[in-house]
Structures are given as C-alpha cells and as structure tokens.
C-alpha cells in the first residue's frame, strides 16, 4: 500500500494539504465528528423506540431528541429549513418497518 504526502497533487491541482485545510480547523472537525458519531450511536440504540413512534418516516434527531419527521427526505429537509436547523447538525435516517435483507 502506498501513502501520499500532504503535498501530493490531487487531480484538480490542489495539494492534499490544501484540501484538508479547506475543511477547517482539524481539532474543531474532530470534535464535530465525535459528536456526530455519539449522536448516531445514541439513535441506533433507541431505534426500536423511534421505529414504533415514527414508522416508515424520515426523522432528524439532535441531542435533545427528534427535531422533525416527514414522509420523504425532501420534506424533512424543508422542515429543518423552516426550523432553521442545518441538516449537518442532526442525525437523519429513514425508519423502515420492512427493511430488506442484504446478502453478500
């Protein structure tokens, strides 16, 4: 396996370092990623509860609970916009009561 240095060129001409810096402060990003992961784990641990309350719905969940629910993803994002909640600040998922089994 090969690794690229942070100054290697990306296809668009930017170095990897420039691309990484374009995302912002790495410490802030790490905190946001940790928070996002914790929220996802919390939602997954409560999936049964949410599924019984919001069957076959899209939900958006913050650390304070369900922020919005809707029949479609577009409707959910419209509701979030109305509430001035950024989609990247919440965990959103579809609660399927009849999930398909994936065989690999």
OpenMM code with the backbone's topology and positions (N, CA, C; nanometers):
from openmm import Vec3, app, unit

residues = "UNK UNK UNK UNK UNK UNK UNK UNK UNK UNK UNK UNK UNK UNK UNK UNK UNK UNK UNK UNK UNK UNK UNK UNK UNK UNK UNK UNK UNK UNK UNK UNK UNK UNK UNK UNK UNK UNK UNK UNK UNK UNK UNK UNK UNK UNK UNK UNK UNK UNK UNK UNK UNK UNK UNK UNK UNK UNK UNK UNK UNK UNK UNK UNK UNK UNK UNK UNK UNK UNK UNK UNK UNK UNK UNK UNK UNK UNK UNK UNK UNK UNK UNK UNK UNK UNK UNK UNK UNK UNK UNK UNK UNK UNK UNK UNK UNK UNK UNK UNK UNK UNK UNK UNK".split()
positions = [
    Vec3(0.0852, -0.1167, 0.0000),
    Vec3(0.0000, 0.0000, 0.0000),
    Vec3(0.0895, 0.1226, 0.0000),
    Vec3(0.0531, 0.2215, -0.0805),
    Vec3(0.1316, 0.3443, -0.0830),
    Vec3(0.0540, 0.4541, -0.0122),
    Vec3(0.1266, 0.5492, 0.0399),
    Vec3(0.0639, 0.6645, 0.1038),
    Vec3(0.1115, 0.7890, 0.0325),
    Vec3(0.0255, 0.8877, 0.0300),
    Vec3(0.0586, 1.0145, -0.0342),
    Vec3(0.0998, 1.1149, 0.0716),
    Vec3(0.1958, 1.1958, 0.0386),
    Vec3(0.2329, 1.3018, 0.1320),
    Vec3(0.1274, 1.4107, 0.1261),
    Vec3(0.1266, 1.4973, 0.2263),
    Vec3(0.0258, 1.6040, 0.2291),
    Vec3(0.0455, 1.7035, 0.1164),
    Vec3(0.1622, 1.7015, 0.0504),
    Vec3(0.1878, 1.7934, -0.0598),
    Vec3(0.1700, 1.7289, -0.1965),
    Vec3(0.1250, 1.6028, -0.1999),
    Vec3(0.0988, 1.5357, -0.3270),
    Vec3(-0.0110, 1.6096, -0.4000),
    Vec3(-0.0082, 1.6040, -0.5302),
    Vec3(-0.1076, 1.6743, -0.6100),
    Vec3(-0.2351, 1.5923, -0.6253),
    Vec3(-0.3483, 1.6571, -0.6085),
    Vec3(-0.4782, 1.5959, -0.6316),
    Vec3(-0.5116, 1.6186, -0.7792),
    Vec3(-0.6097, 1.5446, -0.8331),
    Vec3(-0.6452, 1.5613, -0.9745),
    Vec3(-0.6791, 1.7043, -1.0127),
    Vec3(-0.7376, 1.7823, -0.9231),
    Vec3(-0.7743, 1.9207, -0.9540),
    Vec3(-0.6584, 2.0178, -0.9412),
    Vec3(-0.5389, 1.9680, -0.9047),
    Vec3(-0.4226, 2.0547, -0.8936),
    Vec3(-0.3932, 2.0983, -0.7516),
    Vec3(-0.4877, 2.0837, -0.6589),
    Vec3(-0.4645, 2.1208, -0.5195),
    Vec3(-0.3825, 2.0130, -0.4511),
    Vec3(-0.3010, 2.0539, -0.3561),
    Vec3(-0.2288, 1.9532, -0.2785),
    Vec3(-0.3237, 1.8955, -0.1742),
    Vec3(-0.2938, 1.7779, -0.1248),
    Vec3(-0.3760, 1.7153, -0.0213),
    Vec3(-0.3847, 1.8074, 0.0999),
    Vec3(-0.2726, 1.8710, 0.1354),
    Vec3(-0.2722, 1.9642, 0.2478),
    Vec3(-0.3712, 2.0773, 0.2286),
    Vec3(-0.3790, 2.1316, 0.1051),
    Vec3(-0.4734, 2.2402, 0.0781),
    Vec3(-0.6175, 2.1909, 0.0905),
    Vec3(-0.6422, 2.0707, 0.0418),
    Vec3(-0.7761, 2.0139, 0.0505),
    Vec3(-0.8150, 1.9951, 0.1971),
    Vec3(-0.7234, 1.9393, 0.2772),
    Vec3(-0.7509, 1.9188, 0.4203),
    Vec3(-0.7778, 2.0523, 0.4881),
    Vec3(-0.6957, 2.1526, 0.4608),
    Vec3(-0.7146, 2.2844, 0.5225),
    Vec3(-0.8463, 2.3483, 0.4814),
    Vec3(-0.8969, 2.3136, 0.3611),
    Vec3(-1.0228, 2.3731, 0.3152),
    Vec3(-1.1409, 2.3288, 0.4015),
    Vec3(-1.1262, 2.2174, 0.4738),
    Vec3(-1.2327, 2.1700, 0.5617),
    Vec3(-1.2374, 2.2472, 0.6926),
    Vec3(-1.1338, 2.3188, 0.7268),
    Vec3(-1.1319, 2.3966, 0.8500),
    Vec3(-1.0345, 2.3411, 0.9516),
    Vec3(-1.0465, 2.3904, 1.0728),
    Vec3(-0.9583, 2.3526, 1.1821),
    Vec3(-0.9747, 2.2040, 1.2145),
    Vec3(-0.8669, 2.1261, 1.2048),
    Vec3(-0.8769, 1.9815, 1.2300),
    Vec3(-0.9295, 1.9471, 1.3688),
    Vec3(-0.8960, 2.0266, 1.4703),
    Vec3(-0.9462, 1.9971, 1.6063),
    Vec3(-1.0959, 2.0169, 1.6149),
    Vec3(-1.1446, 2.1247, 1.5521),
    Vec3(-1.2886, 2.1504, 1.5509),
    Vec3(-1.3603, 2.0395, 1.4746),
    Vec3(-1.3025, 1.9983, 1.3620),
    Vec3(-1.3622, 1.8897, 1.2838),
    Vec3(-1.3667, 1.7601, 1.3638),
    Vec3(-1.2606, 1.7315, 1.4388),
    Vec3(-1.2563, 1.6099, 1.5203),
    Vec3(-1.3664, 1.6118, 1.6254),
    Vec3(-1.3876, 1.7271, 1.6883),
    Vec3(-1.4937, 1.7402, 1.7889),
    Vec3(-1.6298, 1.7195, 1.7240),
    Vec3(-1.6509, 1.7797, 1.6062),
    Vec3(-1.7786, 1.7644, 1.5367),
    Vec3(-1.8015, 1.6189, 1.4960),
    Vec3(-1.6967, 1.5528, 1.4497),
    Vec3(-1.7098, 1.4127, 1.4098),
    Vec3(-1.7395, 1.3243, 1.5304),
    Vec3(-1.6754, 1.3504, 1.6437),
    Vec3(-1.7034, 1.2742, 1.7655),
    Vec3(-1.8480, 1.2938, 1.8090),
    Vec3(-1.8942, 1.4184, 1.8048),
    Vec3(-2.0313, 1.4496, 1.8440),
    Vec3(-2.1306, 1.3808, 1.7509),
    Vec3(-2.1016, 1.3840, 1.6223),
    Vec3(-2.1879, 1.3202, 1.5238),
    Vec3(-2.1931, 1.1691, 1.5449),
    Vec3(-2.0786, 1.1089, 1.5719),
    Vec3(-2.0725, 0.9643, 1.5958),
    Vec3(-2.1512, 0.9273, 1.7215),
    Vec3(-2.1372, 1.0049, 1.8275),
    Vec3(-2.2102, 0.9781, 1.9515),
    Vec3(-2.3610, 0.9887, 1.9300),
    Vec3(-2.4020, 1.0876, 1.8518),
    Vec3(-2.5446, 1.1042, 1.8234),
    Vec3(-2.5965, 0.9855, 1.7420),
    Vec3(-2.5204, 0.9418, 1.6435),
    Vec3(-2.5605, 0.8265, 1.5626),
    Vec3(-2.5727, 0.7010, 1.6486),
    Vec3(-2.4774, 0.6793, 1.7385),
    Vec3(-2.4831, 0.5628, 1.8274),
    Vec3(-2.6039, 0.5710, 1.9202),
    Vec3(-2.6337, 0.6905, 1.9680),
    Vec3(-2.7489, 0.7106, 2.0554),
    Vec3(-2.8790, 0.6780, 1.9811),
    Vec3(-2.8893, 0.7265, 1.8585),
    Vec3(-3.0095, 0.7000, 1.7797),
    Vec3(-3.0219, 0.5502, 1.7522),
    Vec3(-2.9116, 0.4880, 1.7154),
    Vec3(-2.9158, 0.3441, 1.6867),
    Vec3(-2.9576, 0.2641, 1.8100),
    Vec3(-2.9150, 0.3070, 1.9271),
    Vec3(-2.9530, 0.2351, 2.0492),
    Vec3(-3.1012, 0.2530, 2.0819),
    Vec3(-3.1623, 0.3577, 2.0277),
    Vec3(-3.3046, 0.3851, 2.0513),
    Vec3(-3.3902, 0.3591, 1.9274),
    Vec3(-3.3318, 0.2896, 1.8278),
    Vec3(-3.4004, 0.2682, 1.7000),
    Vec3(-3.5394, 0.2061, 1.7196),
    Vec3(-3.5516, 0.1063, 1.8066),
    Vec3(-3.6810, 0.0420, 1.8289),
    Vec3(-3.7857, 0.1409, 1.8786),
    Vec3(-3.7450, 0.2254, 1.9717),
    Vec3(-3.8349, 0.3284, 2.0257),
    Vec3(-3.8782, 0.4245, 1.9150),
    Vec3(-3.7817, 0.4730, 1.8383),
    Vec3(-3.8138, 0.5663, 1.7293),
    Vec3(-3.8981, 0.4982, 1.6217),
    Vec3(-3.8675, 0.3718, 1.5929),
    Vec3(-3.9405, 0.2980, 1.4903),
    Vec3(-4.0873, 0.2828, 1.5274),
    Vec3(-4.1158, 0.2585, 1.6545),
    Vec3(-4.2560, 0.2442, 1.6955),
    Vec3(-4.3288, 0.3786, 1.6951),
    Vec3(-4.2558, 0.4854, 1.7194),
    Vec3(-4.3175, 0.6184, 1.7226),
    Vec3(-4.3265, 0.6835, 1.5842),
    Vec3(-4.2307, 0.6530, 1.4969),
    Vec3(-4.2236, 0.7150, 1.3638),
    Vec3(-4.2057, 0.6084, 1.2552),
    Vec3(-4.2981, 0.5119, 1.2448),
    Vec3(-4.2798, 0.4042, 1.1459),
    Vec3(-4.2828, 0.4573, 1.0023),
    Vec3(-4.1893, 0.4081, 0.9222),
    Vec3(-4.1809, 0.4443, 0.7802),
    Vec3(-4.1738, 0.5954, 0.7584),
    Vec3(-4.1016, 0.6621, 0.8455),
    Vec3(-4.0818, 0.8074, 0.8359),
    Vec3(-3.9327, 0.8394, 0.8334),
    Vec3(-3.9023, 0.9547, 0.7777),
    Vec3(-3.7689, 1.0129, 0.7911),
    Vec3(-3.7693, 1.0930, 0.9204),
    Vec3(-3.6629, 1.0801, 1.0001),
    Vec3(-3.6532, 1.1596, 1.1227),
    Vec3(-3.5200, 1.2337, 1.1245),
    Vec3(-3.5212, 1.3454, 1.1945),
    Vec3(-3.4000, 1.4218, 1.2214),
    Vec3(-3.3901, 1.4322, 1.3726),
    Vec3(-3.2741, 1.3914, 1.4271),
    Vec3(-3.2580, 1.3855, 1.5711),
    Vec3(-3.1366, 1.4670, 1.6131),
    Vec3(-3.1563, 1.5490, 1.7158),
    Vec3(-3.0457, 1.6221, 1.7773),
    Vec3(-3.0209, 1.5598, 1.9148),
    Vec3(-2.9280, 1.6160, 1.9880),
    Vec3(-2.9017, 1.5653, 2.1228),
    Vec3(-3.0217, 1.5851, 2.2150),
    Vec3(-3.1160, 1.6711, 2.1749),
    Vec3(-3.2363, 1.6967, 2.2536),
    Vec3(-3.3547, 1.6093, 2.2131),
    Vec3(-3.3371, 1.5240, 2.1127),
    Vec3(-3.4456, 1.4372, 2.0678),
    Vec3(-3.4832, 1.4627, 1.9236),
    Vec3(-3.5991, 1.4132, 1.8839),
    Vec3(-3.6452, 1.4260, 1.7459),
    Vec3(-3.6810, 1.5722, 1.7183),
    Vec3(-3.6203, 1.6252, 1.6156),
    Vec3(-3.6413, 1.7647, 1.5757),
    Vec3(-3.7533, 1.7736, 1.4722),
    Vec3(-3.7600, 1.6736, 1.3835),
    Vec3(-3.8615, 1.6748, 1.2775),
    Vec3(-3.8789, 1.5333, 1.2253),
    Vec3(-3.9970, 1.5085, 1.1673),
    Vec3(-4.0224, 1.3821, 1.0986),
    Vec3(-4.1064, 1.4128, 0.9755),
    Vec3(-4.0897, 1.3294, 0.8721),
    Vec3(-4.1618, 1.3527, 0.7470),
    Vec3(-4.1678, 1.2236, 0.6665),
    Vec3(-4.2532, 1.2253, 0.5646),
    Vec3(-4.2676, 1.1079, 0.4790),
    Vec3(-4.1528, 1.0933, 0.3798),
    Vec3(-4.0957, 1.2052, 0.3374),
    Vec3(-3.9858, 1.1994, 0.2402),
    Vec3(-3.8657, 1.2767, 0.2937),
    Vec3(-3.7509, 1.2462, 0.2366),
    Vec3(-3.6279, 1.3159, 0.2762),
    Vec3(-3.6370, 1.4649, 0.2407),
    Vec3(-3.6925, 1.4953, 0.1239),
    Vec3(-3.7072, 1.6353, 0.0838),
    Vec3(-3.7967, 1.7118, 0.1814),
    Vec3(-3.9080, 1.6492, 0.2221),
    Vec3(-3.9971, 1.7125, 0.3197),
    Vec3(-3.9250, 1.7354, 0.4519),
    Vec3(-3.8441, 1.6369, 0.4926),
    Vec3(-3.7693, 1.6507, 0.6173),
    Vec3(-3.6745, 1.7699, 0.6096),
    Vec3(-3.6016, 1.7817, 0.4980),
    Vec3(-3.5068, 1.8918, 0.4838),
    Vec3(-3.5796, 2.0260, 0.4757),
    Vec3(-3.7000, 2.0280, 0.4151),
    Vec3(-3.7802, 2.1509, 0.4127),
    Vec3(-3.8203, 2.1912, 0.5548),
    Vec3(-3.8621, 2.0922, 0.6359),
    Vec3(-3.8979, 2.1200, 0.7757),
    Vec3(-3.7779, 2.1726, 0.8539),
    Vec3(-3.6626, 2.1106, 0.8322),
    Vec3(-3.5417, 2.1572, 0.9010),
    Vec3(-3.5106, 2.2998, 0.8614),
    Vec3(-3.5261, 2.3309, 0.7347),
    Vec3(-3.5014, 2.4668, 0.6872),
    Vec3(-3.5973, 2.5661, 0.7540),
    Vec3(-3.7253, 2.5280, 0.7624),
    Vec3(-3.8242, 2.6144, 0.8281),
    Vec3(-3.7881, 2.6389, 0.9741),
    Vec3(-3.7323, 2.5368, 1.0387),
    Vec3(-3.6948, 2.5476, 1.1796),
    Vec3(-3.5539, 2.6051, 1.1979),
    Vec3(-3.4908, 2.6379, 1.0846),
    Vec3(-3.3541, 2.6915, 1.0846),
    Vec3(-3.2549, 2.5967, 1.1519),
    Vec3(-3.2704, 2.4675, 1.1202),
    Vec3(-3.1795, 2.3638, 1.1686),
    Vec3(-3.1005, 2.3144, 1.0480),
    Vec3(-2.9689, 2.3183, 1.0574),
    Vec3(-2.8855, 2.2706, 0.9482),
    Vec3(-2.8866, 2.1176, 0.9468),
    Vec3(-2.9070, 2.0557, 0.8300),
    Vec3(-2.9090, 1.9088, 0.8224),
    Vec3(-2.7820, 1.8445, 0.8774),
    Vec3(-2.6700, 1.9113, 0.8660),
    Vec3(-2.5448, 1.8554, 0.9170),
    Vec3(-2.5354, 1.8617, 1.0695),
    Vec3(-2.6284, 1.9293, 1.1340),
    Vec3(-2.6286, 1.9384, 1.2804),
    Vec3(-2.7168, 1.8334, 1.3473),
    Vec3(-2.7824, 1.7506, 1.2656),
    Vec3(-2.8697, 1.6467, 1.3183),
    Vec3(-2.8378, 1.5149, 1.2502),
    Vec3(-2.8799, 1.4068, 1.3145),
    Vec3(-2.8706, 1.2737, 1.2546),
    Vec3(-3.0031, 1.2504, 1.1848),
    Vec3(-3.0009, 1.2134, 1.0576),
    Vec3(-3.1258, 1.1872, 0.9881),
    Vec3(-3.1213, 1.0487, 0.9261),
    Vec3(-3.2380, 0.9826, 0.9314),
    Vec3(-3.2456, 0.8452, 0.8838),
    Vec3(-3.3908, 0.8109, 0.8538),
    Vec3(-3.4073, 0.7078, 0.7702),
    Vec3(-3.5398, 0.6563, 0.7398),
    Vec3(-3.5652, 0.5347, 0.8276),
    Vec3(-3.6800, 0.5321, 0.8935),
    Vec3(-3.7152, 0.4224, 0.9837),
    Vec3(-3.8068, 0.3253, 0.9113),
    Vec3(-3.7466, 0.2306, 0.8450),
    Vec3(-3.8169, 0.1343, 0.7616),
    Vec3(-3.8709, 0.0190, 0.8458),
    Vec3(-4.0027, -0.0025, 0.8396),
    Vec3(-4.0619, -0.1132, 0.9148),
    Vec3(-4.0478, -0.2462, 0.8418),
    Vec3(-4.0041, -0.2416, 0.7179),
    Vec3(-3.9878, -0.3635, 0.6394),
    Vec3(-3.8523, -0.3594, 0.5665),
    Vec3(-3.7424, -0.3604, 0.6428),
    Vec3(-3.6119, -0.3487, 0.5775),
    Vec3(-3.5781, -0.4746, 0.4962),
    Vec3(-3.5060, -0.4522, 0.3886),
    Vec3(-3.4630, -0.5639, 0.3051),
    Vec3(-3.3394, -0.6265, 0.3655),
    Vec3(-3.3289, -0.7554, 0.3503),
    Vec3(-3.2104, -0.8270, 0.3951),
    Vec3(-3.1079, -0.8238, 0.2828),
    Vec3(-2.9876, -0.7856, 0.3148),
    Vec3(-2.8813, -0.7789, 0.2162),
    Vec3(-2.7932, -0.9009, 0.2319),
    Vec3(-2.7839, -0.9797, 0.1273),
    Vec3(-2.6985, -1.0971, 0.1275),
    Vec3(-2.5719, -1.0644, 0.0511),
    Vec3(-2.4603, -1.0901, 0.1123),
    Vec3(-2.3324, -1.0631, 0.0459),
    Vec3(-2.2671, -1.1906, 0.0026),
] * unit.nanometer
topology = app.Topology()
chain = topology.addChain("A")
for resn in residues:
    res = topology.addResidue(resn, chain)
    for name in ("N", "CA", "C"):
        topology.addAtom(name, app.Element.getBySymbol(name[0]), res)
